[in-house]
Amino acid sequence: MEDAIQPVVEPLLASLGLELIDLDRTSQSIRITVDRAGGADLDTIAKATRAISDRFDELDLGTGRYTLEVSSPGVERRLRTAVHFAKALGEKVTVKLLAGSGELRRVDGLLSASTETSITITPEDGVPVTIAIADIDRARTVFTWGSVHQPTPSKGKPKPPSAQKSSPSKQSGERAAH
C-alpha cells in the first residue's frame, strides 16, 4: 500500500518545497511525515494535507476509509529506515530492540555510524554497540534541553522569560512520560 501512495505524495510535497520523511499506513490511517530546511510551518502542512486529500479523492488507491494525518517530525523524530538513521548521525537516540534479538533490550546514546543494514550507538560508557536495523522495534532521536539542536522558535509574540523556562521537576516528569 505504501508503494502505491508514495509516488502520488512525493510530487505534491515537492511542489510545496517539502520532503517526504516517513509514510505509515495502518488499517484506519495514513500518516505522512514531512519536513523542509528550517522546518515545516502549519500553513504549509495544511496546504499539503489539502493537496494530498484532493489527489486521493481523484484516484482509486484501494485505501478504503482512512484518516489522513500530515505532520512534521518534531524535535524527537521517529527513525525507521536506513535513510532516517543516516540523517540522524551525531544525534542522541534511544533504541528499543525486538524481543529475542539479543541480551540488550534498550540502547541510548550517540548515533555514531549507520549503514544500509546496521547502526552503531555509543552510550555514555563509551563502548560502541552495533545493532542490525532488522532487530529494532522502535527508535527515535532524543531532544536534550539546552542542546545545540534547539527547535526553531514559533512565529508571533515572544513568550515572557518565565514562560520559556521549565522547572527541573517538570522536565524530568516530561521525560518520564515518553
C-alpha positions as CSV (number, residue, x, y, z in Angstrom):
1,M,0.0,0.0,0.0
2,E,2.8,2.5,0.9
3,D,4.3,1.7,-2.5
4,A,1.2,3.0,-4.2
5,I,0.9,6.1,-2.1
6,Q,4.5,7.3,-2.1
7,P,4.7,8.1,-5.9
8,V,1.4,10.1,-5.6
9,V,2.5,12.0,-2.5
10,E,6.2,12.9,-3.3
11,P,5.5,15.2,-6.3
12,L,2.7,17.1,-4.4
13,L,5.1,17.6,-1.5
14,A,8.0,18.7,-3.7
15,S,5.7,21.3,-5.3
16,L,5.3,22.8,-1.8
17,G,9.1,22.6,-1.0
18,L,8.6,19.7,1.3
19,E,10.4,16.3,1.6
20,L,8.6,13.1,2.5
21,I,10.3,11.9,5.7
22,D,8.0,8.9,6.6
23,L,4.9,7.2,5.4
24,D,3.0,4.8,7.6
25,R,-0.3,3.1,6.6
26,T,-2.5,1.3,9.1
27,S,-6.0,-0.1,8.6
28,Q,-7.5,3.2,9.7
29,S,-5.0,5.9,8.9
30,I,-2.3,7.1,6.5
31,R,0.4,9.1,8.4
32,I,2.7,11.2,6.3
33,T,5.6,13.0,7.9
34,V,7.1,15.9,6.0
35,D,9.9,18.4,6.6
36,R,12.0,21.0,4.9
37,A,15.1,23.1,5.7
38,G,14.2,25.4,8.6
39,G,11.1,23.3,9.4
40,A,7.6,23.0,8.1
41,D,5.1,25.6,9.3
42,L,1.4,24.9,9.9
43,D,0.2,26.8,6.8
44,T,2.4,24.6,4.6
45,I,1.3,21.4,6.4
46,A,-2.3,22.5,5.9
47,K,-1.7,23.1,2.1
48,A,0.0,19.7,1.9
49,T,-2.9,18.0,3.6
50,R,-5.5,19.6,1.3
51,A,-3.4,18.7,-1.8
52,I,-2.9,15.1,-0.8
53,S,-6.6,14.7,0.3
54,D,-7.8,16.2,-3.0
55,R,-5.5,13.9,-5.0
56,F,-6.5,10.8,-3.1
57,D,-10.2,11.7,-3.8
58,E,-9.4,11.8,-7.5
59,L,-7.6,8.4,-7.5
60,D,-8.8,5.0,-6.5
61,L,-5.8,3.7,-4.4
62,G,-7.9,1.0,-2.8
63,T,-7.4,2.7,0.6
64,G,-11.0,2.4,1.8
65,R,-11.9,4.6,4.8
66,Y,-9.0,6.2,6.5
67,T,-7.8,9.2,8.4
68,L,-5.1,11.3,6.8
69,E,-2.5,12.7,9.1
70,V,0.2,15.1,7.8
71,S,2.7,16.4,10.2
72,S,6.3,17.5,10.8
73,P,8.6,15.1,12.6
74,G,9.1,17.4,15.7
75,V,12.2,17.5,17.8
76,E,12.1,13.8,18.7
77,R,12.0,12.1,15.3
78,R,11.0,8.5,14.7
79,L,13.7,6.5,13.0
80,R,12.6,3.5,10.9
81,T,14.8,3.3,7.8
82,A,18.5,3.3,6.9
83,V,17.9,6.8,5.4
84,H,16.4,8.1,8.7
85,F,19.4,6.8,10.7
86,A,21.9,8.3,8.2
87,K,20.2,11.7,8.6
88,A,20.4,11.4,12.4
89,L,24.2,10.7,12.6
90,G,25.7,12.6,15.5
91,E,22.4,12.9,17.4
92,K,21.4,11.3,20.7
93,V,19.0,8.4,20.1
94,T,17.1,5.8,22.0
95,V,16.5,2.3,20.5
96,K,14.2,-0.5,21.7
97,L,15.1,-3.9,20.3
98,L,12.8,-6.7,19.3
99,A,12.3,-9.4,21.9
100,G,14.7,-12.3,21.3
101,S,17.2,-10.2,19.3
102,G,19.9,-10.5,22.0
103,E,20.8,-9.6,25.5
104,L,20.1,-5.9,25.2
105,R,16.5,-4.5,25.1
106,R,17.2,-0.8,25.0
107,V,20.2,1.2,24.0
108,D,20.6,5.0,24.5
109,G,23.5,7.1,23.3
110,L,25.0,9.0,20.4
111,L,24.3,7.6,16.9
112,S,27.9,7.3,15.7
113,A,27.6,5.1,12.5
114,S,25.0,4.0,10.0
115,T,24.9,1.6,7.1
116,E,22.1,0.1,5.0
117,T,21.8,-2.7,7.5
118,S,23.1,-1.6,10.8
119,I,23.7,1.3,13.2
120,T,26.3,1.9,15.9
121,I,25.4,3.7,19.1
122,T,28.0,5.0,21.5
123,P,26.4,5.0,25.0
124,E,27.8,7.2,27.8
125,D,30.2,4.4,28.9
126,G,31.9,4.9,25.5
127,V,31.6,1.3,24.4
128,P,30.0,1.3,20.9
129,V,27.1,-1.1,20.3
130,T,26.3,-2.2,16.7
131,I,22.7,-3.2,16.1
132,A,21.1,-4.6,13.0
133,I,18.3,-2.4,11.8
134,A,16.1,-5.5,11.3
135,D,16.4,-6.1,15.1
136,I,15.0,-2.6,16.0
137,D,11.4,-2.5,17.4
138,R,11.4,1.3,17.9
139,A,13.9,4.1,17.6
140,R,13.8,7.9,17.9
141,T,16.1,10.9,18.4
142,V,16.2,12.3,21.9
143,F,15.9,16.1,22.4
144,T,18.1,17.4,25.2
145,W,17.1,20.7,26.8
146,G,19.8,23.3,26.3
147,S,21.4,21.4,23.4
148,V,22.7,22.9,20.2
149,H,19.7,21.3,18.3
150,Q,17.0,23.6,19.7
151,P,13.7,23.8,17.9
152,T,13.0,26.9,15.8
153,P,11.0,29.4,17.8
154,S,7.4,29.8,16.7
155,K,6.3,33.0,14.9
156,G,4.4,35.6,16.7
157,K,4.7,37.2,20.1
158,P,7.7,36.0,22.1
159,K,6.9,34.4,25.4
160,P,7.9,36.1,28.6
161,P,11.1,34.7,30.2
162,S,9.1,33.0,33.0
163,A,7.1,31.0,30.4
164,Q,10.3,29.9,28.5
165,K,11.8,28.1,31.4
166,S,10.6,24.8,32.9
167,S,11.4,23.7,36.4
168,P,13.7,20.7,36.7
169,S,10.9,18.6,38.2
170,K,8.7,19.4,35.2
171,Q,11.4,18.4,32.7
172,S,12.0,15.1,34.4
173,G,8.3,14.5,34.5
174,E,8.0,15.1,30.8
175,R,10.9,12.8,30.1
176,A,9.3,10.0,32.1
177,A,6.0,10.4,30.1
178,H,7.7,9.4,26.8
